[in-house]
């Protein structure tokens, strides 16, 4: 019986995970004692290597200093997605070139922070 609940939770988790945008942490499954059914919990916190949550923004909403630095550093790349930290202090730009995606992080003043393969 416990395996049945676990299997149902995993199937639910995979279904929800397939619909989860790349900016969210994948769905985690949490099991409880056999007297209660397993539940799936969706989290929207920042990834483990960052302490900020980002929300999607339009290209026109990106700080000009960030755009200037990103265009200079990533010539030939296309912007896939732009995200801004909830507190407005950082931007995450998802860029692509030749089928390879990178996430570039910038402070709101245009200072480069890091690059992560996306």
N, CA, C and O atoms as CSV, one atom per row, in Angstrom:
chain,resi,resn,atom,element,x,y,z
A,1,UNK,N,N,0.831,-1.190,0.000
A,1,UNK,CA,C,0.000,0.000,0.000
A,1,UNK,C,C,0.876,1.255,0.000
A,1,UNK,O,O,0.604,2.214,-0.721
A,2,UNK,N,N,1.925,1.232,0.815
A,2,UNK,CA,C,2.830,2.382,0.888
A,2,UNK,C,C,3.479,2.625,-0.467
A,2,UNK,O,O,3.645,3.773,-0.879
A,3,UNK,N,N,3.853,1.539,-1.171
A,3,UNK,CA,C,4.461,1.668,-2.490
A,3,UNK,C,C,3.482,2.276,-3.491
A,3,UNK,O,O,3.891,3.019,-4.382
A,4,UNK,N,N,2.212,1.971,-3.355
A,4,UNK,CA,C,1.192,2.524,-4.233
A,4,UNK,C,C,1.122,4.039,-4.070
A,4,UNK,O,O,1.051,4.767,-5.061
A,5,UNK,N,N,1.142,4.519,-2.820
A,5,UNK,CA,C,1.113,5.963,-2.578
A,5,UNK,C,C,2.387,6.625,-3.097
A,5,UNK,O,O,2.332,7.711,-3.674
A,6,UNK,N,N,3.509,5.990,-2.899
A,6,UNK,CA,C,4.782,6.533,-3.359
A,6,UNK,C,C,4.793,6.608,-4.881
A,6,UNK,O,O,5.238,7.608,-5.444
A,7,UNK,N,N,4.317,5.577,-5.547
A,7,UNK,CA,C,4.266,5.572,-7.013
A,7,UNK,C,C,3.346,6.678,-7.518
A,7,UNK,O,O,3.681,7.368,-8.481
A,8,UNK,N,N,2.203,6.852,-6.884
A,8,UNK,CA,C,1.275,7.910,-7.291
A,8,UNK,C,C,1.911,9.282,-7.103
A,8,UNK,O,O,1.751,10.159,-7.952
A,9,UNK,N,N,2.621,9.474,-6.015
A,9,UNK,CA,C,3.268,10.758,-5.751
A,9,UNK,C,C,4.371,11.030,-6.776
A,9,UNK,O,O,4.533,12.165,-7.223
A,10,UNK,N,N,5.127,10.001,-7.150
A,10,UNK,CA,C,6.178,10.179,-8.141
A,10,UNK,C,C,5.598,10.527,-9.502
A,10,UNK,O,O,6.122,11.404,-10.189
A,11,UNK,N,N,4.522,9.851,-9.905
A,11,UNK,CA,C,3.876,10.155,-11.180
A,11,UNK,C,C,3.362,11.592,-11.167
A,11,UNK,O,O,3.542,12.323,-12.141
A,12,UNK,N,N,2.735,11.992,-10.091
A,12,UNK,CA,C,2.243,13.361,-9.962
A,12,UNK,C,C,3.402,14.346,-10.010
A,12,UNK,O,O,3.315,15.382,-10.668
A,13,UNK,N,N,4.469,14.030,-9.324
A,13,UNK,CA,C,5.635,14.901,-9.317
A,13,UNK,C,C,6.241,15.048,-10.697
A,13,UNK,O,O,6.635,16.152,-11.075
A,14,UNK,N,N,6.330,13.965,-11.467
A,14,UNK,CA,C,6.870,14.033,-12.817
A,14,UNK,C,C,5.955,14.840,-13.727
A,14,UNK,O,O,6.438,15.602,-14.566
A,15,UNK,N,N,4.669,14.690,-13.578
A,15,UNK,CA,C,3.719,15.444,-14.399
A,15,UNK,C,C,3.819,16.925,-14.108
A,15,UNK,O,O,3.816,17.734,-15.036
A,16,UNK,N,N,3.906,17.296,-12.859
A,16,UNK,CA,C,4.017,18.704,-12.482
A,16,UNK,C,C,5.378,19.240,-12.901
A,16,UNK,O,O,5.481,20.379,-13.356
A,17,UNK,N,N,6.421,18.433,-12.754
A,17,UNK,CA,C,7.771,18.856,-13.111
A,17,UNK,C,C,7.881,19.149,-14.602
A,17,UNK,O,O,8.607,20.064,-14.991
A,18,UNK,N,N,7.181,18.399,-15.443
A,18,UNK,CA,C,7.226,18.616,-16.883
A,18,UNK,C,C,6.638,19.972,-17.246
A,18,UNK,O,O,6.984,20.533,-18.286
A,19,UNK,N,N,5.759,20.506,-16.414
A,19,UNK,CA,C,5.129,21.793,-16.679
A,19,UNK,C,C,5.826,22.933,-15.948
A,19,UNK,O,O,5.433,24.087,-16.115
A,20,UNK,N,N,6.839,22.650,-15.150
A,20,UNK,CA,C,7.514,23.661,-14.343
A,20,UNK,C,C,8.501,24.438,-15.192
A,20,UNK,O,O,9.326,23.823,-15.867
A,21,UNK,N,N,8.452,25.782,-15.188
A,21,UNK,CA,C,9.441,26.572,-15.927
A,21,UNK,C,C,10.849,26.327,-15.392
A,21,UNK,O,O,11.031,25.890,-14.255
A,22,UNK,N,N,11.836,26.616,-16.232
A,22,UNK,CA,C,13.225,26.351,-15.867
A,22,UNK,C,C,13.693,27.157,-14.663
A,22,UNK,O,O,14.702,26.809,-14.048
A,23,UNK,N,N,12.991,28.212,-14.319
A,23,UNK,CA,C,13.435,29.054,-13.218
A,23,UNK,C,C,12.978,28.551,-11.866
A,23,UNK,O,O,13.322,29.143,-10.843
A,24,UNK,N,N,12.227,27.495,-11.836
A,24,UNK,CA,C,11.754,26.976,-10.569
A,24,UNK,C,C,12.512,25.725,-10.188
A,24,UNK,O,O,13.024,25.007,-11.047
A,25,UNK,N,N,12.580,25.473,-8.926
A,25,UNK,CA,C,13.188,24.256,-8.416
A,25,UNK,C,C,12.229,23.110,-8.708
A,25,UNK,O,O,11.022,23.278,-8.532
A,26,UNK,N,N,12.719,21.940,-9.152
A,26,UNK,CA,C,11.826,20.826,-9.446
A,26,UNK,C,C,10.984,20.428,-8.235
A,26,UNK,O,O,11.342,20.691,-7.087
A,27,UNK,N,N,9.874,19.797,-8.526
A,27,UNK,CA,C,8.959,19.362,-7.483
A,27,UNK,C,C,9.621,18.299,-6.624
A,27,UNK,O,O,10.289,17.406,-7.145
A,28,UNK,N,N,9.443,18.388,-5.325
A,28,UNK,CA,C,9.964,17.373,-4.424
A,28,UNK,C,C,8.800,16.567,-3.880
A,28,UNK,O,O,7.686,17.077,-3.755
A,29,UNK,N,N,9.053,15.325,-3.561
A,29,UNK,CA,C,8.017,14.472,-3.007
A,29,UNK,C,C,8.333,14.186,-1.559
A,29,UNK,O,O,9.487,13.981,-1.184
A,30,UNK,N,N,7.311,14.176,-0.768
A,30,UNK,CA,C,7.488,13.985,0.667
A,30,UNK,C,C,6.530,12.875,1.099
A,30,UNK,O,O,5.329,12.958,0.844
A,31,UNK,N,N,7.053,11.844,1.747
A,31,UNK,CA,C,6.178,10.769,2.203
A,31,UNK,C,C,5.927,10.918,3.691
A,31,UNK,O,O,6.753,11.442,4.438
A,32,UNK,N,N,4.790,10.452,4.086
A,32,UNK,CA,C,4.399,10.504,5.489
A,32,UNK,C,C,4.146,9.087,5.968
A,32,UNK,O,O,4.159,8.166,5.151
A,33,UNK,N,N,3.917,8.870,7.251
A,33,UNK,CA,C,3.643,7.522,7.731
A,33,UNK,C,C,2.490,6.881,6.966
A,33,UNK,O,O,1.669,7.577,6.367
A,34,UNK,N,N,2.434,5.544,6.989
A,34,UNK,CA,C,1.464,4.807,6.189
A,34,UNK,C,C,0.015,5.132,6.533
A,34,UNK,O,O,-0.883,4.717,5.801
A,35,UNK,N,N,-0.244,5.847,7.601
A,35,UNK,CA,C,-1.626,6.196,7.946
A,35,UNK,C,C,-2.130,7.367,7.115
A,35,UNK,O,O,-3.335,7.617,7.074
A,36,UNK,N,N,-1.237,8.086,6.456
A,36,UNK,CA,C,-1.649,9.210,5.628
A,36,UNK,C,C,-1.050,9.050,4.239
A,36,UNK,O,O,0.050,8.514,4.103
A,37,UNK,N,N,-1.756,9.508,3.196
A,37,UNK,CA,C,-1.233,9.364,1.831
A,37,UNK,C,C,-0.040,10.289,1.606
A,37,UNK,O,O,0.119,11.299,2.292
A,38,UNK,N,N,0.796,9.926,0.632
A,38,UNK,CA,C,1.947,10.757,0.282
A,38,UNK,C,C,1.448,12.019,-0.412
A,38,UNK,O,O,0.409,12.006,-1.072
A,39,UNK,N,N,2.194,13.105,-0.259
A,39,UNK,CA,C,1.803,14.359,-0.889
A,39,UNK,C,C,2.958,14.904,-1.705
A,39,UNK,O,O,4.122,14.639,-1.405
A,40,UNK,N,N,2.633,15.662,-2.734
A,40,UNK,CA,C,3.651,16.333,-3.537
A,40,UNK,C,C,3.644,17.801,-3.158
A,40,UNK,O,O,2.585,18.421,-3.060
A,41,UNK,N,N,4.823,18.352,-2.947
A,41,UNK,CA,C,4.951,19.736,-2.529
A,41,UNK,C,C,5.718,20.488,-3.606
A,41,UNK,O,O,6.828,20.090,-3.960
A,42,UNK,N,N,5.150,21.564,-4.134
A,42,UNK,CA,C,5.824,22.376,-5.124
A,42,UNK,C,C,6.500,23.545,-4.433
A,42,UNK,O,O,5.878,24.261,-3.649
A,43,UNK,N,N,7.785,23.736,-4.731
A,43,UNK,CA,C,8.505,24.848,-4.145
A,43,UNK,C,C,8.919,25.812,-5.252
A,43,UNK,O,O,9.233,25.387,-6.364
A,44,UNK,N,N,8.919,27.094,-4.951
A,44,UNK,CA,C,9.323,28.096,-5.924
A,44,UNK,C,C,10.464,28.942,-5.368
A,44,UNK,O,O,10.597,30.120,-5.700
A,45,UNK,N,N,11.269,28.341,-4.537
A,45,UNK,CA,C,12.388,29.069,-3.946
A,45,UNK,C,C,13.539,29.134,-4.934
A,45,UNK,O,O,13.524,28.460,-5.963
A,46,UNK,N,N,14.512,29.928,-4.625
A,46,UNK,CA,C,15.695,30.060,-5.462
A,46,UNK,C,C,16.503,28.777,-5.420
A,46,UNK,O,O,16.370,27.983,-4.489
A,47,UNK,N,N,17.338,28.574,-6.426
A,47,UNK,CA,C,18.162,27.375,-6.459
A,47,UNK,C,C,19.186,27.415,-5.334
A,47,UNK,O,O,19.457,28.480,-4.779
A,48,UNK,N,N,19.760,26.256,-4.990
A,48,UNK,CA,C,20.673,26.177,-3.842
A,48,UNK,C,C,21.882,27.104,-3.928
A,48,UNK,O,O,22.391,27.537,-2.894
A,49,UNK,N,N,22.358,27.422,-5.147
A,49,UNK,CA,C,23.555,28.244,-5.248
A,49,UNK,C,C,23.251,29.738,-5.311
A,49,UNK,O,O,24.155,30.547,-5.520
A,50,UNK,N,N,22.004,30.104,-5.133
A,50,UNK,CA,C,21.654,31.524,-5.104
A,50,UNK,C,C,20.629,31.752,-4.009
A,50,UNK,O,O,19.866,30.853,-3.657
A,51,UNK,N,N,20.619,32.963,-3.475
A,51,UNK,CA,C,19.710,33.242,-2.376
A,51,UNK,C,C,18.601,34.195,-2.776
A,51,UNK,O,O,17.914,34.735,-1.908
A,52,UNK,N,N,18.409,34.416,-4.073
A,52,UNK,CA,C,17.394,35.343,-4.546
A,52,UNK,C,C,16.397,34.622,-5.438
A,52,UNK,O,O,16.728,33.643,-6.106
A,53,UNK,N,N,15.177,35.123,-5.433
A,53,UNK,CA,C,14.170,34.626,-6.350
A,53,UNK,C,C,14.044,35.619,-7.483
A,53,UNK,O,O,14.131,36.828,-7.267
A,54,UNK,N,N,13.840,35.120,-8.684
A,54,UNK,CA,C,13.760,35.950,-9.871
A,54,UNK,C,C,12.369,35.844,-10.495
A,54,UNK,O,O,11.714,34.804,-10.426
A,55,UNK,N,N,11.941,36.946,-11.104
A,55,UNK,CA,C,10.685,36.951,-11.852
A,55,UNK,C,C,10.985,37.395,-13.275
A,55,UNK,O,O,11.898,38.186,-13.511
A,56,UNK,N,N,10.214,36.882,-14.213
A,56,UNK,CA,C,10.423,37.172,-15.619
A,56,UNK,C,C,10.084,38.633,-15.918
A,56,UNK,O,O,9.098,39.171,-15.412
A,57,UNK,N,N,10.915,39.263,-16.747
A,57,UNK,CA,C,10.686,40.643,-17.180
A,57,UNK,C,C,10.873,40.716,-18.695
A,57,UNK,O,O,11.480,39.837,-19.307
A,58,UNK,N,N,10.347,41.765,-19.270
A,58,UNK,CA,C,10.527,42.014,-20.701
A,58,UNK,C,C,11.895,42.653,-20.924
A,58,UNK,O,O,12.479,43.216,-19.998
A,59,UNK,N,N,12.407,42.566,-22.158
A,59,UNK,CA,C,13.714,43.127,-22.463
A,59,UNK,C,C,13.747,44.629,-22.173
A,59,UNK,O,O,14.770,45.151,-21.731
A,60,UNK,N,N,12.646,45.318,-22.415
A,60,UNK,CA,C,12.591,46.760,-22.182
A,60,UNK,C,C,12.735,47.120,-20.707
A,60,UNK,O,O,13.052,48.263,-20.377
A,61,UNK,N,N,12.503,46.144,-19.806
A,61,UNK,CA,C,12.580,46.384,-18.371
A,61,UNK,C,C,13.979,46.132,-17.790
A,61,UNK,O,O,14.203,46.354,-16.600
A,62,UNK,N,N,14.911,45.673,-18.620
A,62,UNK,CA,C,16.276,45.414,-18.154
A,62,UNK,C,C,17.005,46.747,-18.044
A,62,UNK,O,O,16.887,47.598,-18.927
A,63,UNK,N,N,17.750,46.928,-16.972
A,63,UNK,CA,C,18.504,48.168,-16.759
A,63,UNK,C,C,19.462,48.397,-17.936
A,63,UNK,O,O,20.124,47.460,-18.383
A,64,UNK,N,N,19.539,49.628,-18.437
A,64,UNK,CA,C,20.411,49.921,-19.574
A,64,UNK,C,C,21.876,49.518,-19.346
A,64,UNK,O,O,22.537,49.056,-20.276
A,65,UNK,N,N,22.381,49.685,-18.133
A,65,UNK,CA,C,23.770,49.308,-17.840
A,65,UNK,C,C,23.971,47.807,-18.009
A,65,UNK,O,O,25.022,47.373,-18.480
A,66,UNK,N,N,22.978,47.014,-17.631
A,66,UNK,CA,C,23.058,45.555,-17.769
A,66,UNK,C,C,23.033,45.181,-19.245
A,66,UNK,O,O,23.829,44.354,-19.691
A,67,UNK,N,N,22.123,45.786,-20.004
A,67,UNK,CA,C,22.045,45.494,-21.436
A,67,UNK,C,C,23.359,45.833,-22.144
A,67,UNK,O,O,23.843,45.061,-22.972
A,68,UNK,N,N,23.920,46.974,-21.816
A,68,UNK,CA,C,25.166,47.406,-22.446
A,68,UNK,C,C,26.280,46.386,-22.215
A,68,UNK,O,O,26.974,45.994,-23.154
A,69,UNK,N,N,26.446,45.963,-20.972
A,69,UNK,CA,C,27.499,44.995,-20.637
A,69,UNK,C,C,27.228,43.623,-21.262
A,69,UNK,O,O,28.149,42.972,-21.754
A,70,UNK,N,N,25.976,43.190,-21.243
A,70,UNK,CA,C,25.626,41.875,-21.792
A,70,UNK,C,C,25.833,41.840,-23.302
A,70,UNK,O,O,26.345,40.853,-23.831
A,71,UNK,N,N,25.447,42.893,-23.997
A,71,UNK,CA,C,25.628,42.944,-25.452
A,71,UNK,C,C,27.113,42.899,-25.796
A,71,UNK,O,O,27.509,42.224,-26.746
A,72,UNK,N,N,27.930,43.607,-25.036
A,72,UNK,CA,C,29.367,43.611,-25.293
A,72,UNK,C,C,29.998,42.243,-25.032
A,72,UNK,O,O,30.840,41.788,-25.806
A,73,UNK,N,N,29.595,41.596,-23.953
A,73,UNK,CA,C,30.197,40.311,-23.562
A,73,UNK,C,C,29.673,39.138,-24.391
A,73,UNK,O,O,30.421,38.205,-24.681
A,74,UNK,N,N,28.399,39.178,-24.772
A,74,UNK,CA,C,27.764,38.043,-25.439
A,74,UNK,C,C,27.344,38.385,-26.864
A,74,UNK,O,O,26.189,38.182,-27.238
A,75,UNK,N,N,28.274,38.900,-27.658
A,75,UNK,CA,C,27.994,39.221,-29.057
A,75,UNK,C,C,27.612,37.951,-29.803
A,75,UNK,O,O,28.263,36.917,-29.652
A,76,UNK,N,N,26.564,38.028,-30.604
A,76,UNK,CA,C,26.114,36.874,-31.381
A,76,UNK,C,C,25.130,35.984,-30.650
A,76,UNK,O,O,24.577,35.064,-31.253
A,77,UNK,N,N,24.894,36.229,-29.368
A,77,UNK,CA,C,23.931,35.454,-28.595
A,77,UNK,C,C,22.540,36.071,-28.740
A,77,UNK,O,O,22.407,37.265,-29.006
A,78,UNK,N,N,21.517,35.251,-28.564
A,78,UNK,CA,C,20.130,35.716,-28.560
A,78,UNK,C,C,19.578,35.602,-27.154
A,78,UNK,O,O,19.888,34.656,-26.430
A,79,UNK,N,N,18.763,36.562,-26.773
A,79,UNK,CA,C,18.136,36.545,-25.453
A,79,UNK,C,C,16.947,35.599,-25.470
A,79,UNK,O,O,16.020,35.776,-26.261
A,80,UNK,N,N,16.968,34.599,-24.604
A,80,UNK,CA,C,15.878,33.643,-24.479
A,80,UNK,C,C,14.884,34.123,-23.427
A,80,UNK,O,O,13.671,34.106,-23.637
A,81,UNK,N,N,15.433,34.555,-22.282
A,81,UNK,CA,C,14.590,34.955,-21.159
A,81,UNK,C,C,15.361,35.926,-20.271
A,81,UNK,O,O,16.567,35.780,-20.070
A,82,UNK,N,N,14.656,36.908,-19.750
A,82,UNK,CA,C,15.253,37.862,-18.820
A,82,UNK,C,C,14.488,37.787,-17.505
A,82,UNK,O,O,13.257,37.771,-17.485
A,83,UNK,N,N,15.236,37.740,-16.412
A,83,UNK,CA,C,14.622,37.668,-15.088
A,83,UNK,C,C,15.276,38.700,-14.185
A,83,UNK,O,O,16.455,39.024,-14.333
A,84,UNK,N,N,14.483,39.213,-13.241
A,84,UNK,CA,C,14.966,40.229,-12.310
A,84,UNK,C,C,14.741,39.721,-10.896
A,84,UNK,O,O,13.693,39.149,-10.597
A,85,UNK,N,N,15.725,39.927,-10.022
A,85,UNK,CA,C,15.595,39.513,-8.624
A,85,UNK,C,C,14.446,40.277,-7.992
A,85,UNK,O,O,14.187,41.430,-8.336
A,86,UNK,N,N,13.758,39.621,-7.063
A,86,UNK,CA,C,12.621,40.241,-6.377
A,86,UNK,C,C,12.989,41.578,-5.753
A,86,UNK,O,O,12.169,42.496,-5.723
A,87,UNK,N,N,14.224,41.697,-5.250
A,87,UNK,CA,C,14.641,42.949,-4.618
A,87,UNK,C,C,15.213,43.948,-5.626
A,87,UNK,O,O,15.603,45.050,-5.238
A,88,UNK,N,N,15.272,43.586,-6.910
A,88,UNK,CA,C,15.733,44.488,-7.957
A,88,UNK,C,C,17.235,44.658,-8.044
A,88,UNK,O,O,17.709,45.498,-8.808
A,89,UNK,N,N,17.995,43.891,-7.289
A,89,UNK,CA,C,19.444,44.078,-7.242
A,89,UNK,C,C,20.213,43.321,-8.316
A,89,UNK,O,O,21.363,43.655,-8.599
A,90,UNK,N,N,19.595,42.304,-8.921
A,90,UNK,CA,C,20.301,41.477,-9.906
A,90,UNK,C,C,19.386,41.104,-11.062
A,90,UNK,O,O,18.160,41.127,-10.960
A,91,UNK,N,N,20.044,40.758,-12.169
A,91,UNK,CA,C,19.343,40.246,-13.343
A,91,UNK,C,C,19.952,38.906,-13.721
A,91,UNK,O,O,21.147,38.672,-13.539
A,92,UNK,N,N,19.112,38.042,-14.246
A,92,UNK,CA,C,19.562,36.773,-14.801
A,92,UNK,C,C,19.114,36.767,-16.256
A,92,UNK,O,O,17.919,36.838,-16.544
A,93,UNK,N,N,20.068,36.682,-17.163
A,93,UNK,CA,C,19.768,36.656,-18.583
A,93,UNK,C,C,20.082,35.267,-19.125
A,93,UNK,O,O,21.211,34.793,-19.004
A,94,UNK,N,N,19.100,34.622,-19.715
A,94,UNK,CA,C,19.313,33.326,-20.345
A,94,UNK,C,C,19.535,33.610,-21.826
A,94,UNK,O,O,18.674,34.166,-22.507
A,95,UNK,N,N,20.707,33.215,-22.305
A,95,UNK,CA,C,21.132,33.521,-23.665
A,95,UNK,C,C,21.454,32.238,-24.409
A,95,UNK,O,O,21.793,31.230,-23.790
A,96,UNK,N,N,21.350,32.264,-25.733
A,96,UNK,CA,C,21.640,31.074,-26.522
A,96,UNK,C,C,22.457,31.434,-27.754
A,96,UNK,O,O,22.308,32.507,-28.339
A,97,UNK,N,N,23.330,30.496,-28.129
A,97,UNK,CA,C,24.126,30.628,-29.352
A,97,UNK,C,C,24.552,29.227,-29.766
A,97,UNK,O,O,25.091,28.470,-28.958
A,98,UNK,N,N,24.311,28.888,-31.014
A,98,UNK,CA,C,24.697,27.584,-31.562
A,98,UNK,C,C,24.135,26.418,-30.745
A,98,UNK,O,O,24.804,25.400,-30.571
A,99,UNK,N,N,22.917,26.566,-30.252
A,99,UNK,CA,C,22.269,25.499,-29.503
A,99,UNK,C,C,22.725,25.347,-28.057
A,99,UNK,O,O,22.305,24.415,-27.371
A,100,UNK,N,N,23.570,26.243,-27.593
A,100,UNK,CA,C,24.051,26.186,-26.215
A,100,UNK,C,C,23.485,27.369,-25.432
A,100,UNK,O,O,23.575,28.517,-25.867
A,101,UNK,N,N,22.906,27.075,-24.280
A,101,UNK,CA,C,22.316,28.106,-23.431
A,101,UNK,C,C,23.225,28.412,-22.247
A,101,UNK,O,O,23.851,27.518,-21.678
A,102,UNK,N,N,23.287,29.695,-21.886
A,102,UNK,CA,C,24.011,30.120,-20.695
A,102,UNK,C,C,23.114,31.079,-19.919
A,102,UNK,O,O,22.281,31.781,-20.491
A,103,UNK,N,N,23.304,31.089,-18.617
A,103,UNK,CA,C,22.626,32.056,-17.756
A,103,UNK,C,C,23.692,33.005,-17.239
A,103,UNK,O,O,24.634,32.589,-16.564
A,104,UNK,N,N,23.539,34.275,-17.558
A,104,UNK,CA,C,24.488,35.294,-17.128
A,104,UNK,C,C,23.840,36.139,-16.045
A,104,UNK,O,O,22.722,36.627,-16.213
A,105,UNK,N,N,24.539,36.309,-14.942
A,105,UNK,CA,C,24.031,37.082,-13.807
A,105,UNK,C,C,24.753,38.420,-13.740
A,105,UNK,O,O,25.979,38.485,-13.828
A,106,UNK,N,N,23.972,39.488,-13.582
A,106,UNK,CA,C,24.516,40.840,-13.495
A,106,UNK,C,C,23.891,41.579,-12.323
A,106,UNK,O,O,22.726,41.361,-11.990
A,107,UNK,N,N,24.672,42.457,-11.699
A,107,UNK,CA,C,24.109,43.383,-10.724
A,107,UNK,C,C,23.344,44.443,-11.497
A,107,UNK,O,O,23.579,44.621,-12.692
A,108,UNK,N,N,22.437,45.147,-10.841
A,108,UNK,CA,C,21.618,46.121,-11.550
A,108,UNK,C,C,22.417,47.315,-12.079
A,108,UNK,O,O,21.893,48.096,-12.874
A,109,UNK,N,N,23.671,47.472,-11.656
A,109,UNK,CA,C,24.526,48.546,-12.170
A,109,UNK,C,C,25.348,48.090,-13.381
A,109,UNK,O,O,26.168,48.853,-13.892
A,110,UNK,N,N,25.135,46.857,-13.841
A,110,UNK,CA,C,25.832,46.324,-15.013
A,110,UNK,C,C,27.045,45.484,-14.708
A,110,UNK,O,O,27.672,44.954,-15.625
A,111,UNK,N,N,27.394,45.346,-13.436
A,111,UNK,CA,C,28.569,44.559,-13.057
A,111,UNK,C,C,28.278,43.064,-13.237
A,111,UNK,O,O,27.285,42.552,-12.721
A,112,UNK,N,N,29.156,42.373,-13.974
A,112,UNK,CA,C,29.015,40.939,-14.210
A,112,UNK,C,C,29.266,40.176,-12.908
A,112,UNK,O,O,30.212,40.477,-12.179
A,113,UNK,N,N,28.411,39.183,-12.620
A,113,UNK,CA,C,28.568,38.367,-11.412
A,113,UNK,C,C,29.129,37.002,-11.778
A,113,UNK,O,O,30.204,36.613,-11.320
A,114,UNK,N,N,28.369,36.264,-12.627
A,114,UNK,CA,C,28.811,34.923,-12.992
A,114,UNK,C,C,28.055,34.441,-14.219
A,114,UNK,O,O,27.064,35.037,-14.642
A,115,UNK,N,N,28.555,33.338,-14.780
A,115,UNK,CA,C,27.917,32.668,-15.901
A,115,UNK,C,C,27.735,31.198,-15.535
A,115,UNK,O,O,28.643,30.567,-14.993
A,116,UNK,N,N,26.574,30.668,-15.829
A,116,UNK,CA,C,26.263,29.275,-15.529
A,116,UNK,C,C,25.683,28.642,-16.793
A,116,UNK,O,O,24.842,29.243,-17.461
A,117,UNK,N,N,26.131,27.431,-17.118
A,117,UNK,CA,C,25.543,26.717,-18.249
A,117,UNK,C,C,24.078,26.431,-17.922
A,117,UNK,O,O,23.757,25.918,-16.850
A,118,UNK,N,N,23.215,26.766,-18.845
A,118,UNK,CA,C,21.774,26.582,-18.600
A,118,UNK,C,C,21.266,25.309,-19.231
A,118,UNK,O,O,20.080,24.997,-19.125
